[in-house]
């Protein structure tokens, strides 16, 4: 199991008490590293504390492929960036149970056409089954944040895009959602020689906007991008 940002170790202690056999905790604050020294000693080899930047920490090799469980109360300023990096390496992961700012959780689970639907929705839902489990009020934390939080479970799909395919989907969604009010024929004109013809051939309306397309539609477009 991997925990990111253990801080004073509240969640870390709970995970150890629940019986996790091996827990790797990544923390960049040296003050927290020092504060958790006694917990490392008490864990008798089950807890490995690593001082590192989670954005640059390699998760490959921590567990057999497809067996790593990531559990974290994510720092809200880098939570989305961390998640996208893990989505790109989903072959290493069994599941992720992550606490986000509620507005991020709403984006992760949003359906096409809704105000929260966007690039993050498409990427997460193509790679994982995404479920918002429950919300937490600010008073659940010390010190309390100014926002509500949501716990989200993400389980990689067996039919998820390959790394190469996901890279194309990332390019495609970046262009499509760069101007939410733009028609697809315009927002995708820089990626396809004839965006109108490409969209029409896939049965998609060239005058539709990105927010109306389902994740599966973006996957089909990414396949066309690979042959363009």
N, C-alpha and C positions, 0 to 999 in steps of 0.2 A: 504494500500500500504506500502511496505517496501523499504526503500532506504538504501544502505550500503555505508558508507564512504562519508557523505555529504560535508566534508571539509568546505570551506567557505560558502556553501549554495547556489550556483548558480542554480543547478538543483532543490534543495529543494524549492526555491522561485518560480521557473517555475511550479512545480507540484502543489503547493498551489494556484498559480494564475489560473491554469487550473481547479481548483475546487475540488481537491481530498478531500473527507470527513474526512478521517483519515490517517495520514502519520506517520509511525514509522521510525525514522532515527537512525541508529546504527553507532556510531563513537567511536574510541578508543583513539583519540588524545585529551587530556583535553584542549588544546589551542583552538581547533575548537568548543568544547563544550561551552567554555566561549564566543567565538565569535558569536555563534548562539543564545545566550540567548534572545536578543531583538526580533529575528525572532519567537522564541517559544512564547513570550508574545504577539506578533502581530497576531499570528495565532489563538488566542482565542480558544484553546483547540483542534485544528485540527492537531497539530504537537506535537508528543512525541519524545523527544530526549533521547536516551539511550547510556550511556557510557559503551561499552562492546566490546569484541572481536567477530567479526562477525562469525568467524569459530566455536565459541562455543555458539552462540546465538540461542535459540530455536524459530523456526518459528511457531510451532504448537500453536494454540490458539489465534494467532493474528487476524484471520478471520475465518469464517465458513469454513469447509473442502472444498477444491477446489476453494476458492474465493480469495486467496491472490495473489496480483500482486507485483512482485519484479522488481524494476527499479534501476539500479546502473551503475555508471562509476567505474568499479571494479579495485581495486589495482592489477596491472598486476602480482605481485609476488605471489598472493594467489588466483587469479581469477579462475583457474582450480580447485583448491581444494574446493573453495566455491561452484562452480557449481556442482561438484560430490556429495557434501553433500546435495544440494537441489534436485538433481535427485533422491537421495535415499528417499526423503520425498515429492515426487511429488504429493502425495494425498492431500497435503495442498494448492497446487498452481494452480492458473488459468492460469497464463502466466508469463514469465520473459522477460524483455527487457534489455539487458546487453551490455555494451561496453567492448570489449576485445582488446588485441593486435591482429593485423590483422592475424598473423600466427596462433593464437589459433582459430580465427573464421574460417579460412580455414580448420583447422582440424575438427572442429565441423560439417562442411557441406560437407566434402570430400566424394567422392564415392569410392567403392572398386577398387583397382588397382592403384589408384593415389598416388603420393608421400606424400600427407598430411593425407592419410587415416590411422587410427590407433585405439587404444583402446578408446580414447575419442570420436571418430566418432561413434563407435558402441554403446557405452553407451548412448550418447546423442540422437542418432537417434532412438533407441529402446524405450526410455522413452518419447521423445518429437518429435513434428514436428519442424524442425529447419530451420530458414530462415535468411540468411545474408542480412540485409536491405541496408546498404550503408557504405562507408568508410569515414574516417575523416583524414585529414593531420595533422602533428604535430603542425602546426600553429594555429589549432583550440583551443589549450590549452595554459594556462599560469601556469607554464613555459612549453614550448613545449617539449614533450618526443622525444626520438630518433627513434621512430617507428611510423608507421601508425596504426590507430585503426579502428575497424569495429563494427557496431551495429548489434546485433543478437537478434532475437525473438525466444523464445522457448515456445511451447504450449504443455503441457502434453497430451499424447495420451490416449484415453479411453481404448485401448487394451494393455496398457503398461505392462511390467512384474511386478509381485508382488515383494514385498521387498525380500522375500526368493529367488525368481527366479533371481532377479537382483544381489543378493549376489553371486550366482553361476556364473552368467555371468561375474561379476568382477573378480572372481578367474580364470575363463577360459580365458578371454582376457589378463589378466596379464601374464599368462603362454604363450599364443599363440604369443603375441607381444614382449615377453622378448628378443627373438632373431629373428628379422624380416626376416633374410635370412634362418632360419631353416625351414625344412619341418614340416608340422603339426604332422606327425607321431612321430617326435622326440620331438617337443616342448610340446606336450600334453601327452607324455609317463608317466609323473609323476602323471597325473590325472586319467588315464584310465588303467585298467589292460591290455587291448589290444587296443591301440589307432588305429592301422590299421583296426581292425575289426569294431570298433565303427564308424570310419569315413566312411568306405566302406558301412556299413549298412545304413548310412544316405545319400548315394549317393555322398559323398565328396571324393575328391582325397587325399589320405594320403600323397602324395608327393607335394601337393600344399602348398603355404605359407599363413600365416594369412591374409595378405593384400589383398588376392584375394576373401575372403569370405564376403558375404553380412551380414548385421546385423541379418537378419532372420536366416542365417545359424548358427550363434553363439547362437541364442536362441534355435535352435533345438539341438545343442550340449550340451547346458546347461541343457536341459531336460534329455538328456542321462546321464549327469553327476549326476543328481539327483537320478538316478536309479542304478548308477555304484556301 
